[in-house]
Amino acid sequence: MREIFNLIKLVWQEKRYLLFAFICSLFVAAFTYLFVNLVQPIIDELLISSGEKTALTSNPSAEKFRLMNFILSHFQVSKQELIWFLPILLLTVVFGKGLFTFLSSYLMKVAGHRVIKKLRDDLFGHVMRQSASFFDRLSTGDLMTRLTNDIDKIHQAISGSLADFIEEVFVLLALLVGVFIIDFRLAMASLVITPLAIIPLAIFSRQLKRKSLVGQKKMSQIYNLIHETITGNKIIKAFTAEEFELRRFFGATKDYFKTMVKLAWIGSLSSPFMEFIGGAVGAFILFVGTRRIAEGFISAGDFGAFVLAIFMMYTPISRLNRANNVLQQAVACYSRVKEILEMPPQIKDHPEAVSLDRVEGHICFENVSFSYNQDRPALVQVSFEVKPKETVAIVGLSGAGKTTIINLLTRLYEPSSGKIMIDGLDIKKVKLASLRRHIGLVTQDIILFNDTVRNNIAYGQNDVPFERIIEAARMAMAHDFIMALPQGYDTIIGEKGGLLSSGQRQRIALARAILKEPAVLILDEATSALDSESERLIQLALSNIIKERTTIIIAHRIWTVRHADRILVVDRGRIVEMGNHEELYALNGIYRKLYDLQFPEETEVEV
């Protein structure tokens, strides 16, 4: 029950709708109570003649308060007028109950839609604000499940089952009050068996919640497999691994199937169990009630109203049971959503962070160390300086720590120790959005979106003049091939730019960075996928672009960076050599070995 109150607390964000829904549910309960009480005058006053009521009237204890007696006396309805008054009252009660049932359901659905929209927006926004390490820990499939399947189950519970739960609780309470008013002793005797259902119902609820949580985790695995197989379809086909992936997927769906069958077994068992309890109560009432009528404690009409109320309780109890099944699944899903919402971003703005309006591009690393895990450091005591408008290249073997330097500069990760400065300010004291706004990044792994060429180049920038987009494309040597596309700049390029070649994708990414006009330009293997001619043209274009900004180039091919102002050689997380091409070659160290491996035919350096 505590977990269900957590869902109500979630919906309480829309308390105006929730309060009106509560009020409407109270009216539904009141009309239900009135409907049950209509049975007594119909039986006693219309169906049974006055001569047959002597046993009841002879018993002094039979004089009791009846709601219908109060209503009939208030409207001064005579016995002769009952024949038309009671049908009109019945229609009024049925209409009123239906009207407020509709309003209660509608208001709860509106509240549910509003809450779920905010919850989904909050969850997605929270995920977007997380640091890169967050995505390293959680799989894409798991995040997709929480954003879609988990939220949908919470939506079903709030918009449907929670409304039923609230309304049926009020109706059940109204019926309980009614049976106790009709005959307290008979009501007590009828409810003796009911507590026996509480323990099994609690067990059902606990098992439903546990199995639902397991089921959602199994669904996360399925989502993850779907994502991996769709995004990696080319590798799967290249390695003829279709059967292997099918076996993995079939195994995951089989595990999910087993869990859901167990969940269905528990959910299906609860309803007939509650029905059996209701049948046992009904049999007991018939036995005790007939004796109470014979002894003159209640009238036939009272007993009819009592039996109707008891059997009408089956509907709210049954609906409460079904609602409980759905709510327990939603509780499990909500706990998974809250788990993400309660994860604070590891990288966020410092309370005293400032915005950078203008950046010269002076970068300084001071004894920076970092590790992705505790076993092996990625960077160890790295220190270097990049002056404004200087071009610095970073070279080294794969895994040496080159890209890690860029990840720390853009604050995708935080250093374990040391300090990174930009224009004399610690980047931890600079607002994230402000820092990244002044950095243009072109990575080796090109990220493009299933949108037009125009929107991919202008990504993240609103109302950019088309002329500037064309200019950026020209500078990236992309304009000519773009104009050859079916719709030119309005051509949809597919998911991850799959309808373009790797070289074309890379030039669009370069145009995107150029359009941003950053003070600091970072090229992480930005020309690695280009053919020699395209690479030569882009190098020519870059020679003009980099003059006006600080540029950091990461490259495996030394030919592309040997004209940089300075070259940093990284090895095993440390900067082991620093200087220009001629100086480093003369050192006869790691840089020279890398150069000689790539140009074995050269025996001397061309100065």
N, C-alpha and C positions, 0 to 999 in steps of 0.2 A: 504493500500500500504506500510506503514511503516513496518508492520510485515513481508511482503514479502521481503523487503530489509534486514530484519534481517536474513531470510533464505539465501539470496544471500551472506550476510556477513559471514554466517556459511560456505557456499561453497567456499568463497574466500580464505579459508585455502589452497585450491588447485587452486591457481590463475593461474598457468600455463595452466592447463586444461580448466579453465573457460575462460581465455583470448582467447585461440584457438577456443573454442566453440562460443564465441562472434564474432570472425572474420568470422567463417564459417556461422553464422547466418546472418551476413551482406552480405555475398555472396549470400545466399539464397534469401534475400530481393532484392538484385540487379538483380538476374536472374528472380525473379518474376516480377519486374518492367519492365525488358526487354521483358518478355513474353507478358505482356499487350500491350506494344508498337508495337509488331509485328502485331496486329490486323489492325492498321491503313493502312499500305501499302498493306496488303492483300486485304482489301476492296476497298481502293481508287485506287490502281494501277493494281490489278489483276481482281477484280470482277466488277468494274464499269468502263464503257468506258469513254474516255476523253470528249465526247460530253455531258455527264451528269454532268460535274463538272463546268459548266459555272457560276452557281449561286455563287459558293464558290469563284472562282477566280475573280469574279467581285467585291468582297468586299475587300477593302484594309486591313481591320482588320484581314482577314483570314491568312495573312502572319505571321507565328509564328515559333518559334524554335520547331523542332521535333527531338527526339533522333534518330529515324530511318533514317531521312534524312541525319543526320550527319554521321551515320554508312555507309549508301549506298554511299555517296559522298567520304568518306574516303577510301573505298575499290573500288571506281570507278566502281560501278555496274550499268550497263545500264538497261533500262526497259526490254529489251529482256532477260537479264540474271536473272531477278528477279524470274522467274519461277523455277529455280533450286537453287538460292542463299537463298531464304526465307525458303524453306523446310530444307535445311542444317542448317541454323541458328536456326530454330525451334528445330531440334534434338539436336543441341549443347546446347541450353538454357535448354531444358528439362533434358538432361544428367547432365549438370552443377548443376542445381537446386537439382536433386536427389543426386548427389555426396556430395554436401555440407550439404544437409539435413542429410544424413547418418553420416558424420563426426561430425556435431554438436550434433546429438543425442548420438553417441557413446562416444564422449568426455565428455558430461554431465553425462552419465551413469557411466563412469569410475570415474569421480570426485565425483559423488554421493556415489558410493560404498566405495571409500577411506574415504570420510568425515564421512559416517555412521559407518564404522569400528572404526574410531578414536572416534566418539561420544559415541558409545556403550562401547568401552574400557574405555574411560574417566568416563562414568557414573558408570560402574561396579567397576572400581578402586576407585572412590570416595565413593561409597557405602561400599566397603570393608574397607576403612580407617575410617569409621565413628565409633563413640563410641557406647557402648551398649544402651545408652539412645535413640539413633536415631532409633534403631530397636524396642524399647519399644513404640515409638510414631507412627511409620508407620507399617501398616500391610504387611505381606508377599505378599498378593495378589496385593496390590497397587504397591509395588516395582516391582513385576513380570510384571505388566501391563506396567509400564514405561520402563522397560528394553526390552520388547518384542513388544507389540502392538503399543505403542507410537512411538518407534524407527522405526518400520516397516512403519507406516504412513508417518513419516518424510522422510524415504527412498523413498517411492513411489512418494512423492512430488518433492524431489530433482532430482531423476534420470529420472522422466518422466514429470511431470507437470511443473516443473520449467524450463526445457529445452523447452517445448512447449511455456511457457509464454514468455521467452526471444526471441525465434525465431519469434513467431507470432507478438510480439510488433514491431520488426524490419520490418517484412513483411507488417504489417498494416501501419506503417509510410511511407514505400516505395510506397504503393498504394495511400495513402493520397497525397503524393507529386506528384504522377503521375496524379491524377485527377485534382489537382490545376493547373498543367502545361498545361493539355489539355484544360481546360476551367475554369477559376477562378470563374466566376459568377455562372455557373452551379454547381460547387463544393460547393460554399457557400450556394446556395439554397438547395442542397441535404443534407447538414449537419445541417440544421435548426432543424430538428426533432430529431437528434441524442442526443443532451443534455438531452432530456426528459428521456433517459434511465439511466442516471448517478445516479439519486437519488434512483430509485428502485434497481439498481445494488448494490449501497452502503448498502442499507437495507438488501439485500440478503446476502452480505458478512458478515455483522455484526451478522445476525441471524445464519448463517452457523458456524461461529467461536464459538458463545455462545452454540449452540446445540452440536457442536463437543466436547466442553469441558465437558458438562454434560454427553455426551455419553461415554467419556473415564472414567469418574468417575464411571458410572454404570458398565462399563466393569471391573474396578478394583474390584468392589464388587463381580462380578461373579468369577474372578480369586481367590479372597480371599476365597469364598465358596468352590471352587474346591479344593484349597490347604487344607482347614480345613477338608473337608470330606474325602479326600484321606489319609491324615496323621492320621486322627482320626477314621479310618474305624472300628477298633476293638471296640472302645467305642460306636460308632453308632449302631453296631450290638448287643453289649451287652445290650444296653438299648432299642433295637428294635425301633430305632429312624429314620429308613429309610424314612418313610412317612413324618415325620417332616422335615428332610433335603431336601426331594424332594419338599415340599411346599416352603421352603425357596429359593431353587434354581429356581423353576418355577416362583416365585415372582420376583426374581432379573432379570431373562431373560425377563419377561414381561415388567418390567420397562425399560430395555435396548431396547426392541422391540419398545415401544411407542416413545422413544426418537429418534431412528433411522428412524421410519416412518415420524416423523416431519422433520427430516433432509432430508429425501428423497423427501418430499413434496416441501421443499424450493429449493432443488437442481434441481428437475424436472421442477419446475415452471419457473426457470430463463431462460432455453433454449428456450421454445416457446415464452417467452416474447421478448427475443432478436431477434427471428425470425420474430415476428410481426413488430418490429421496422424496420428490414431489408426490409420487404414487403412494409411497408409504404414509406420508402425511395425510393424503386424501382418504385412504382406507381407514386410518385412525379417526379422522373427523367424522366420517359416516357412522362409525360405531358409537362414538361419544355423543355426537349431535342428536341422533335419534332419541337417546335417553333424555337429553336436556329438553327436547320438545315434549316428550311424554310426561315429564315431571312439571311442565308448565313454566320453565325458567326463560325460554325464548319462544317467539312465535315462529310459524313456518316461514314468514317473510324474512325475519331476522336470520334464520338459518340459511335461507336461500342467498341472502346478501353475504353471509359469512362464507359459504362455500364458493360463491362467485369470487370473492376477494382472495380467498386462498388459491384458487386455481388461476386467477389473474396474476398472482405472484409468480407463477411459473414463467410467464413471458419476460418480466424484468430480470428474474434470476437467470434464465437461459441467455438473454441478451447480455447480461453482466458477465456471464461465463465466457461467451464468445468475445466480448469486448476485452475481457481480461487476457485472453489468449493473444489478441493483437497487441494489446498494451504491453504485455511482457516482452514481446518481440521488439516493440518500439523502444522499450527501456534499454534493452541490450544494444540497440543501434545508437541510441542517444549517448550511452556511455562511451561508445567508440568515437562519436563526434566530439564529445566533451574532451576526450583524451587528446585530440588534435588542438582544440581551442585552448586547452590549458598548457600547451607547449609554448613557452615564450620564445620569440625570435632571439637567436643567439647574437645576431648583429642588429643593433638598432641605434637610433640617434641618441647621442649624449644629451642630457638635459640642458647643457650649455652650448650645444652645437650651433655653429654659425653657417650661413650660406655664403658661397663664393660667387660673387657677381662677375668678377673678372679674374682669369687665371693666366699667369705668365708661363707656367709649365715647369717650374723648378721642383724636381723630385729628389728626395733623399731617403735612402734606407740606412738605418742605424742599428747594427747588431741584431738583425731580424732573424728569428728562428721560428720554425713551424713544423708540425707533423700531423698527418692525417690520422694516424693512430700512434699508440705508445711504443710500438715495436721498432719503427724505423723513421727517423726524422727526414723531412723533405727538404728543409733549409736549415743551415747551421751558421749562425753569426754572420749573416750576409750584410755587407755595407757597400754602398756605392752612391754616386750622385749623378743626376742627369740635369744639365743646365738648360735654361729656356731655349727653345728652338734648336736644340742639339739632337742629332740622330744617334741613338745608341742601339747596337745589336746585341742580342744574347744568343750564344750558340752553345752546343754541348750535345752529348749523346741523349737518346730517349731516356726519360726517367731521371734526368740529372737535376730537375727542379726549375726549368725555364718557365713553364706555364704557371707554376705555383707562385712565382714572383708577380705575374700579372694578376692572378686570382687575389693576392693580398693587396695589390695596389688598388684594385677596383672594389675591395672589401667584400668579396664573395666569401672570404674566410678572414678570421682575425689571427694575427701572429701570436705565437705562444709567448714570445718575449721580443723586446726591441721596439723600435718606433719607425713609422713611415711618415714622412713630411711632404707636403705640397705647398710651395710658396711660403715655407717657414711655419706652416700650421700642421699639427698632428692630424692626420686624416680621421682619427677617432673623434675629433672635436669639430668635424665638418659634417653637415647634413648629408646623408647618403644620396638623396636625389640630386643635391647640388654638386657633389663630387662626381657622380656618374654622368651628369649632364655635360661636363667638360671633358669627358673621355670618350673617344671613338674607338670601337673595338671591332676588329675583323678576325674571327677565329678560324682555326683549321676545320673545325666541325661547323659547317655552315647551317644556320637555322633560318629557314624561310617559312612563310605561312601560305596556306591555301587561299590565296587572294591574288589580286592583280599585281603586275609588275610595279605600277605606280604606287600602290599602297605599301608594297614591300620596301621600296626605296624610301618612302616618306614615313616609315613605321615609327610610331610614337610622337609624331609631329603633326599638329593640326593646321589646316589652312596654309599649307606650303604652296607657293605659286608653282604652276606646272613648269614654268621656264627654269626654275631652280632645279627641279627634278631632272629635267633634260640635261642641264649643265653638269650635274653630278654624274649622270650616266655617261656623258661624253668623256669626262675626266677619268672614269673607270673603264673606258673603252668598251662600254656596254650598249651604247645608243644604236649602233648599226644592227646588231643581232636582235635587239628589242624591236626595232622597226620592221624586221623581217618576220616577226611573230604574227599569227593570224589577226589579232586585235591590237597589235602594237603594245603600248603601255597599259592597255586595259585587258590584256590577256591573263587569264587565270593560270597560274603556274603549277597547281597541284600541291598535294601535301608534301611539305619539306622541299618544295620546288622540284618535285619528281619529274615534271615534264621538260625540264631543262638539263643540259649537260652539266657536269661538275664545274667546268670552267666558267660557264655562263652563270651558275649559281654564285660562284665566288666573286665575279665581277659585279653582280647585283648587290652582294653584301658589302663590297668595297664602296659602291655608289651610295649605299645607305649610310656608311660611316662618313663619307665625304660631305654629304648633305647636312650632316649634324654640325659641321664646322667646329670640331672640338679643338681645345687648346692642346690636348694630349692625344696623339694617335697611336694606337697599339695594333700592330700587324702580327698575328700569330700564324705563321706559315700561310700568309694571305695569297701567295702566288704558287703554292705547291701543286695545285691541280690544273694549272694552265699549260698550254703547249708553249713551245719556245717563242713563237712569234707574239702571242698574246702577252706572255710574260715580259717580253722586251718592250712592248707598247705600254704596259702598265708601269713598268719600272721608269719609263720616260715620263709618264704622267705623275708618278709619285715624286720624281725628282723636283717637280715644281710645287707639289702640295706640301711636302715635308719641310720646305724652307721656312714656312710661316708658322710652324708649330713644333712642339716637342714630340719626337717620334721614337717609339721603342719597337724594334723589330726582332721577332723570334724566328729563327730559321735553322733548317738542317743544311740547306745548300749554301755553302759559304760564298759562292759566286754572287749571290743576291745581296750580300751585306758587306762585302769587303771594302766598299767605299763609304761605310758609316764613319762618323766622327770618332766613335770609340766602340770597341767590341769587348763584351764581357764573356769569359769562358766559364761555364758552370759545370762542375763535376761533383757528383754525390752530395748535392745540396750546398756546396761552397763555391764561391767565386775564386778560382785558382789562377786566372790570368786576366789582365786588363790592359788595353792599349789599342792602337790602330792596327790595320792589317800588316803593315811592314814591321812594326815593333813586335807583334805577336809571332809572326813568322820567324823573325830572327831569334826569338827565345828558344826555338827548337823544342817546344813543349806540346801540350795537348792540342792546341790550335793548329800547329804545323802538321801533326799527325792526321787530324781531321781533313786538313786541306790536301795533303798528299794522297789520302785515301780517295778523295773526290777527283783529284787532278794528277793521277800518277804519271801522265806524259810530260808534265812540266818539271823542269829541273831547277828552275830559278824563278824568283818572284819578279813580275813585271812592275816596275816602279813608275 
